[in-house]
Amino acid sequence: MAELSQLDINRLEKKVDNLTQFTAKVNDHINNISTSLDQVNDDLKNLADSFQKMMIEQKKSAALQQASTEFVRVRQELEQNFGNYKVVRETMLGVLQATDLALVKKSTISRVSEELMLSTPKYWLAPCLVAVAAWIGNDRDLAERAIAEAVKRDEERTALTMALICRRNNKVQTCYEWLSIYFAKQDAANFSEGTFTYIDAYVNGVFGPDDKHMCDDYITKWINEIRGSSSLFEKDQEDLWKGYCDKFHSGIEGHYPDLKDSVQEYSRINAYVSRINSVDAIAENFTGIVNAYVDQERLKATIDKNLISLISKYDEEEEPLRREEEYLKAVKKFDGDTDAAKEAIVEAERLRQVKALNLVEQMTKVISTEGDVSPSEKKTAVSFLSGYIKKGFHSYITEKKADFPESITMNVNGWIGTTSDGSNYNQLCADYDNYLSGRCNQEVINATTSTPKNWMIGAILLGIIAFIMLIVELPVGVISVLGAGFCALMISKSKRDINANIDSINQKYMNINLQGKNKIKACINQWNETKSIAQQFNNGPIRDIIA
């Protein structure tokens, strides 16, 4: 039975081996299948990516082709519906140039302008062109009728255009009448940079003398409207210009390092004295603005450039097609990528949009901007806001005055001392001496602790043991005698070390004493200097930073 059992076991083991081999082969097959599946998945992914890329390229190609087709359509619509508008704009610019150069006959100008008037029955610029031609031809009645029609179509743009044209021809009184109409259309709460440019030109005499003060009255009216729109306006302006002055604030730590290191009231001293020290820089800043040279020719060139821009600007009726044209151009630029084109259009629109600012905010922006801002615009803005600037400066310079200390508290090496003017310097030094003496004595006491006593106790004990053992056990007694002698030597060494340590402690405190008194003296001197600055400033009138 045992042999049969062993035979069965052998057979069973063989079957197990066969099963293991079979399982291994199955696993190999499974691994091969898994590898094949991975490869298939990779191939499918690559195929999907290629297909997706192909679809995107086809979509972009289709979008590009459509954009090209639509672009032609838009251009045709613009030409068909607004081609004459473009001709009117170009003709108006040509007439202005021809008038300057006197190279075109009056009859030619009149004929062309009247023909364009017939072909553009809604465009506001067409009757303006007729009016200019009538002026050139001395036809007052036609000019007045043309102007009336232009005003009916677009009063604001007509008024500004005629004002700028009158300026070019030195018709001062008429210029101001048109400028007054233009200003009447402006909203003080939403004031553009362009409108402020005209105010700047007006203030600096580019439009000529305003004998009736028409524009002055509008500017005063706008500021009053803004002032009355908020009960916090005055306070906001004061805080705003106080913050502006704070940009010139410069700390005093570089000049008074000992005050910073050792005086508890330093922050209060610094807060006031640094503002006093900034007065010259603030005054120089505004003096530079107020006394800036105004380049009249540059201002005139800017106004003429604005006139050209005003005349050349697309009409509102054209805007939908112009925006479509801009989008189609972007699609072509990005090779049919409509998403990129839309993003570019959105960004361009964002850059075109200007945050709504009221007149005072616009002038504040002009003064505060460090970049490329016309000196004349800064000068103009300061002239209108000088009262608020002065008030903000007064608040800035006096805000920390009451907090300026009457005396100082010095902390030198842990010692605390107070003085108002340094007259108690000797008393402070004596008090400092006592403070250091206490610290020095405590360190000396700590230095003469139990170390020598421990050696002395050891020497006594070993001496007693030696006395006994020399009688009872000689070798032990001899060792005890040697130990007692060693303890005696250590006592002598410890005393020498203690004396040297005491000498070192005394020398250290002599140095601390000398350095500390120098620090006290420096603090007092720097305190008196800063106090003198504050007193001299307080005793005089606050400087007028804007003449």
Phi, psi and omega in degrees: 000323180297318180295320177297318180299318180294322178296318178297319181297318180297317179297318180297318179297321180295318178297321178298317179299316180298319179295321180295316179297318179298317179299320179297319179295319178299315179300320178298317179298316180299316179298318179297318178296318179298317178297319179296320178296318177300317180295319178298316179299317178298317180296319178296319179297315178299319179296317179296318179298317180296319179295316179298317179298318180296319179296318179296316180296320178295320179297316179295320179296318179294319180295321179295317180294318179294319179299319179297319179293314181294326180298318177297317179299313182298316179299321179294319178295318178298316181293319182290316186269329187229015178300321180292330176299316179298319179297319178300314180300312181295323180291319178299316177297320179295320179296317179298318179291319180296324178296319179296320186265346181055050184249355183236142180292147178298322181296323179294315179299316181297316182297312182297316182296320180291324177295319180290330177297321180291328186271352180228076187290347181248342190286128184294331186285336183299310177295332174298319178297318178297319180297316180297316178298321179294320177300315181299323181271007179059033177259086187297317183298315178296320180300316182294319179294321179294319179296318179301319179292320179296318179297321179296325182281318179200094187295316186295309181291326177296315181299314181293317180300313182293325178297316182290325177292319178297324178297319179298331183255014175059031174267079192298308184298314179296322178303313182290329176297316178291320180296324177297319178296317179298313180298326180296336181273354186273148180256119182300332182278347180221084190251124183276160176297324181297318179295322178295329176300321179289325176296316179301314179298319179297311182299324183267017168079014181293327180272359182095178182289134179263082186298327182267359177056036181296314184285326175304317182296321179295317181297316177299318180298315181299313182296321178296322178298316180294318180299320182280351183282345182213133178290344181263005186303310183299316181293320179297319178295318179299313180295321182298313183282336172295317177295323177298315180296329183296340177296337182268359181294132179223124183298158185258006185300331179294330180268335185228067184293327182290325175299316181297320185283326195233355183252125184294332182270014185304316184299323179289323177293312181299319183302321183271312185294322180295328176289320176300317181292343181272353185300315181300317181295320179295314180297318179297323179300310183285330175297318177298323179290312184294323183266010182298143178287130179261114180276097183301318181296322178294319178297318179297319179296322178295317179295318178296323178296320177296323178297315179298318180295320179297315180292324185278349185292141178296149177283157182300326179296334181278341190306313181303315179291324180294322178292320177297318178299318180297319178295315180296324175298319180294321178299317178293322180297322182262023174054042175090000178281096185292327179295314178297322179296316179296319178298319180296321179294317179298317179295319178297321179293321178298319180291330180287328183288134180244133179300134180293122178235144173279175186300316181295318177296322178297317179291323177298317178300318180298316182292320187280339183290131180269349185279212186279086178240138181300129177304326181293325179293319175299316181299315179298314181299317179296323181298327180274331185255009186303322180298317179290323179296315180297320180295317178296321178296317179300318178295319179299316188280337182257352186303320184259006183298311184294337182273356179292130188286156174272335180213170180238154177243117183261140175239102183240110180056035180091346177277139181247127178219149183236141176209152177259329181214002180089000180294339179262030184301314181299319179295319178298319180294320179296317179296323177295320177301314181297319180298315181290325179299318179298316179294318180297314180299320180295320178293324178296318179298316179296330180286335182256055182275209194279359184302309178295325180296320180298317178294323180294317178298318178298319180296319181295313180299314179295327178295318179295315179299318181296319180299320181284314187287335176298336179269317187273309186223096189304312181301316179296323179296318180298317179298320180295322178296316179297319178298320180295323178294320179297319179297323179295319178297319180293327176298315180296319180293319180297322179295320179295318179296319180296316180298319179294320179296320179296317178300318180296319179297316180297319179294320179300316182286334173296318178293316178299321180297313181295313180296320181295318179293324175297321178295318178299316181295318180296318178299316180296315180298315181291325176296314179298325180292314179292324178294322178296320177300314181294317182295316179298320180293319182292330184280347181249170177289150177292131185299140176275108187281344178234114183291000000 
